[in-house]
Every structure is written in structure tokens, then in C-alpha cells.
Amino acid sequence: MAKFETELPLDLIESFNRLNQNTEKIMGDMTRAGAQVVQDRIKIKCPDVLKNKVKLSVTYRTPSDGGINTKVYFSGYVPFSDPNRRYFSSVVKGHRYDNSKGVPATFLAILYEYGRSNAPFPKRPSLRSAIGSKSAIEQAMLEAQEKGWEILGISTN
């Protein structure tokens, strides 16, 4: 039976160790870069009243599958007194909307996306069209990956 022995260079082993220790941070930076592209696109496409309500979550690990995620979401309320807010009042279906903060931004985002069937408010899809092509998102994620590897001193060639 043939035998084979080899030794890996010490710098290669150290590179693997650095990569193993920093994988979660690099992956988090990658998801954040992709989410930033999506956030910028949504801010361009969404109605003016929602532009300052688009936020990025902190990067987190999901407990169910161990994935690393960064969310883009709508946060806060649009006050009833906001001059950019149209078609909304504090009375909904005959009942007074008793939230003094205003209308939740997520509610308005869904309303703009899908419209209403019982009022003259057609759907204006902006979220799905804002994401559009995935190539720019993937490119931003790959650039973040390369940057992470450069910081670790790992060659990609």
C-alpha cells in the first residue's frame, strides 16, 4: 500500500484560522452591503412620505438555521398632520384611529404597494420594482467579501 505525507505551509494554516475566526463578521458585512443597496433603491422608488422611514436592522444570526441576516424595514409613524400624507385621516371605517402617533409606516408601505379595494387608492408597486436586478446587490456583497479578505491578508488569487 502506498503512503503519502505532506506538510502545509504555516502561513496557509494561519490564513485558514484567521478566515475561520472572522467568517461571521465578513458574512455580516456582506449582508449589510447588499441590504444597503436595497435600502437605497427603496428610498428612490418609495413615496416621499416614507423615504425617511426606511431603516436597516442590525446584522443578526437566526436561531433556526444559523443564517446571517440584515433586514430593510419601515419604522415609525407618519403623523396625521404631515402635509405629504394624502388619502389618510384619523377615521378608518367609521371608527376613530386612536393612535396619537399617526399611521404606522409599515401600514402605509403595504397600502402603497397593494392599494385598497374600497377606496379610490390604486396600487403603486414600488418595493418589488425597487429591488429589480440582483446583480448590483451581489456585486456589493462580493466587494464586501473582497474587502474582508484584504483586511485579513488573504489573497484571492
C-alpha positions in Angstrom: 0.0 0.0 0.0 1.3 3.4 -0.9 1.9 6.1 1.6 1.8 9.9 1.2 2.9 12.6 3.6 2.8 16.3 3.1 3.2 19.4 5.1 1.1 22.5 4.6 2.9 25.8 4.8 2.4 27.5 8.2 1.2 30.8 6.6 -1.6 28.8 4.8 -2.7 27.3 8.0 -2.7 30.7 9.7 -4.8 32.1 6.8 -7.4 29.4 7.3 -7.5 30.1 11.0 -8.0 33.8 10.5 -10.7 33.1 8.0 -12.4 30.7 10.3 -12.4 33.2 13.2 -13.7 36.1 11.1 -16.2 34.3 8.8 -19.2 35.6 10.7 -18.0 39.2 10.6 -17.3 39.0 6.8 -20.6 37.4 6.1 -22.4 40.1 8.2 -20.6 42.8 6.3 -21.7 41.2 3.0 -25.3 41.0 4.0 -25.2 44.6 5.2 -23.7 45.8 1.9 -26.4 44.0 0.0 -29.1 45.4 2.3 -27.7 48.9 1.9 -28.1 48.6 -1.9 -31.7 47.5 -1.4 -32.4 50.4 1.1 -31.0 53.0 -1.4 -33.2 51.6 -4.2 -36.3 51.6 -2.0 -35.7 55.2 -0.9 -35.5 56.2 -4.6 -38.8 54.4 -5.6 -41.0 54.8 -2.5 -43.3 57.8 -1.9 -41.8 60.9 -0.3 -43.7 60.4 2.9 -41.9 57.1 3.5 -38.4 58.0 2.4 -37.0 58.8 5.8 -38.8 55.7 7.4 -36.7 53.1 5.6 -34.2 51.6 8.0 -31.6 48.8 8.3 -31.6 46.4 11.1 -28.5 45.3 13.0 -26.9 42.2 11.5 -28.0 39.1 13.4 -27.9 35.3 13.3 -31.1 33.4 13.0 -31.6 30.7 15.6 -33.5 28.3 13.4 -30.9 27.8 10.6 -27.9 29.8 11.7 -28.1 32.2 8.8 -26.7 35.7 9.0 -29.2 38.4 8.0 -29.7 42.2 7.8 -33.3 43.4 7.2 -34.5 46.5 5.4 -37.8 47.7 7.1 -40.1 50.7 7.5 -40.0 52.2 11.0 -42.0 54.8 12.9 -45.2 56.6 12.2 -46.4 59.3 9.8 -48.2 61.9 11.8 -51.8 62.9 10.8 -50.6 66.4 10.4 -47.9 65.5 7.8 -48.5 67.6 4.6 -47.1 64.8 2.4 -49.6 62.3 3.7 -52.6 62.0 1.4 -55.8 59.9 1.4 -55.5 59.2 5.1 -57.4 60.5 8.1 -57.7 59.6 11.7 -61.1 58.0 10.9 -61.0 54.5 9.4 -64.2 52.6 8.5 -66.2 54.9 10.7 -64.0 54.4 13.7 -61.6 56.9 15.0 -57.9 55.8 14.7 -56.9 56.3 18.3 -53.1 56.2 17.8 -51.9 59.8 18.5 -48.6 59.0 16.9 -50.1 58.7 13.5 -50.3 56.0 10.9 -47.7 53.2 11.1 -45.1 53.5 8.3 -45.4 49.7 7.5 -49.2 50.1 7.0 -48.6 52.9 4.6 -45.9 51.0 2.7 -48.3 48.0 2.3 -51.1 50.3 1.3 -49.0 52.0 -1.4 -47.7 48.6 -2.6 -51.1 46.8 -2.9 -53.7 49.6 -2.9 -57.2 49.5 -1.5 -60.3 47.8 -2.9 -62.9 50.0 -1.1 -61.4 53.5 -1.9 -60.0 55.4 -4.8 -56.4 54.4 -4.0 -54.9 52.3 -6.7 -51.8 50.1 -6.1 -48.5 51.7 -6.8 -45.9 48.9 -6.6 -42.6 50.3 -5.6 -40.9 47.8 -3.3 -40.7 44.8 -5.7 -39.6 47.0 -8.6 -37.1 48.8 -6.4 -35.2 45.5 -5.8 -35.1 44.8 -9.5 -31.9 43.1 -10.7 -29.9 41.2 -8.2 -26.6 41.8 -9.9 -25.9 45.1 -8.2 -26.7 43.5 -4.8 -24.5 40.5 -5.5 -21.7 42.9 -6.7 -21.9 44.9 -3.5 -21.7 41.7 -1.4 -18.7 40.4 -3.4 -16.9 43.8 -2.9 -17.5 43.5 0.9 -16.2 39.9 0.8 -13.0 41.1 -1.0 -12.6 43.9 1.5 -12.9 41.5 4.4 -10.3 39.2 2.8 -7.9 42.1 2.2 -8.2 43.1 5.9 -7.3 39.5 6.9 -4.4 39.5 4.4 -5.8 36.6 2.4 -5.0 36.6 -1.3 -7.9 35.8 -3.7 -5.7 34.6 -6.5 
